[in-house]
């Protein structure tokens, strides 16, 4: 079972101020995803020549009044896996709760014993929806 580190995500309240701070640290914007329907932006920043180690800044266009006081700044770790269904089955077989099952054949979320959210993403194209995942409900928070 192979695993590839993808990114760490943090939520930001003031996108421009946050980007300026991370630029001061030496990070540069390497890619951006704006989602009109979801009303959010994902900005990936990384040190020069280290684009394989990005920080994802998640900015909700309509604001997030709970920031900064609800510990929602840190979002999740993200890893790419060769087979999301096999990975989730392996985790379940070893007692891990799948908080957000890979119903879409692409993305799942689990939590570490310390309650750290971990996103698992299918390498390449999404797998075809399959049971038991396609009809499995979310469990807890992810």
C-alpha positions in Angstrom: 0.0 0.0 0.0 1.7 3.2 -1.1 1.1 6.6 0.3 2.1 10.1 -1.0 2.0 13.2 1.1 -0.1 15.9 -0.6 -0.6 18.9 1.7 -1.6 20.4 5.0 -4.7 22.6 5.0 -5.5 25.6 7.2 -8.5 27.9 7.2 -7.9 31.6 6.9 -10.2 34.5 7.8 -8.3 37.3 5.9 -6.9 35.8 2.7 -4.7 38.7 1.8 -3.2 39.1 5.2 -2.5 35.4 5.5 -0.9 35.2 2.0 1.3 38.2 2.9 2.4 36.4 6.1 3.3 33.2 4.3 5.1 35.2 1.6 7.2 36.7 4.4 8.2 33.2 5.4 9.3 32.6 1.8 6.3 30.7 0.4 4.9 31.5 -3.0 1.5 30.8 -4.6 1.8 27.7 -6.8 -1.8 27.1 -7.7 -5.3 28.3 -6.9 -8.8 26.8 -7.1 -11.8 29.1 -6.9 -15.2 27.3 -6.4 -18.0 29.6 -7.4 -20.8 27.1 -6.3 -19.2 26.4 -2.9 -18.0 30.0 -2.5 -14.5 29.2 -1.4 -10.9 29.4 -2.7 -8.0 27.0 -2.1 -4.7 28.7 -2.5 -1.6 26.4 -2.4 1.6 28.0 -1.3 5.1 26.4 -1.0 8.7 27.2 -0.7 10.5 27.8 -3.9 11.8 24.5 -5.4 9.6 22.6 -2.8 6.3 22.6 -4.6 5.7 19.0 -3.5 5.2 20.3 0.1 2.4 22.8 -0.2 0.3 24.5 2.4 -3.4 24.9 1.4 -5.1 28.1 2.5 -8.8 27.6 2.5 -10.8 30.8 2.3 -14.6 31.0 2.6 -15.8 33.9 0.5 -18.7 34.6 2.9 -16.5 34.7 5.9 -16.2 32.3 8.9 -17.3 34.0 12.0 -16.0 31.1 14.2 -12.4 31.9 13.2 -10.1 32.3 15.1 -11.6 31.1 18.3 -12.9 27.6 17.6 -9.7 25.8 16.6 -10.9 25.5 13.0 -7.7 27.0 11.6 -6.0 23.6 11.2 -8.0 21.6 8.7 -6.4 18.3 7.6 -3.4 16.4 6.3 -3.9 15.0 2.8 -2.4 11.8 1.3 -2.8 10.3 -2.1 -3.4 6.5 -2.2 -3.3 3.9 -5.0 -6.7 2.4 -4.2 -9.0 4.4 -1.9 -11.3 1.4 -1.4 -8.5 -1.0 -0.4 -7.0 1.7 1.9 -10.3 2.4 3.6 -11.0 -1.3 4.0 -7.5 -1.8 5.5 -8.1 1.0 8.0 -11.6 -0.3 8.9 -10.2 -3.8 9.4 -7.8 -2.3 11.9 -10.5 -0.4 13.9 -10.4 3.0 12.2 -13.7 4.8 11.7 -14.2 6.1 8.1 -15.8 9.5 8.9 -16.4 10.4 5.3 -16.6 7.3 3.2 -15.3 7.3 -0.4 -18.8 7.3 -2.0 -17.4 9.1 -5.0 -14.5 6.7 -5.4 -12.2 9.7 -4.9 -12.1 11.1 -1.4 -12.4 9.9 2.2 -11.7 11.3 5.6 -10.6 9.6 8.8 -9.3 10.9 12.2 -6.1 10.0 14.0 -6.3 8.8 17.6 -5.5 12.5 18.5 -8.5 13.7 16.4 -6.4 15.0 13.5 -8.4 15.0 10.3 -6.8 13.0 7.5 -8.0 13.3 3.9 -7.3 10.4 1.5 -7.5 11.1 -2.2 -7.5 8.5 -5.0 -4.5 8.7 -7.2 -5.4 9.5 -10.8 -9.0 9.2 -11.9 -11.8 8.4 -9.4 -12.7 4.8 -9.0 -16.3 3.8 -10.0 -18.7 4.0 -7.1 -18.9 0.7 -5.3 -20.6 -0.8 -2.3 -20.4 -0.7 0.7 -18.9 2.7 0.2 -21.5 4.2 -2.2 -24.3 3.9 0.4 -22.3 4.4 3.6 -23.2 7.4 5.7 -20.8 9.9 7.3 -19.8 9.1 10.9 -18.9 12.0 13.2 -17.0 15.0 12.0 -14.4 15.0 9.3 
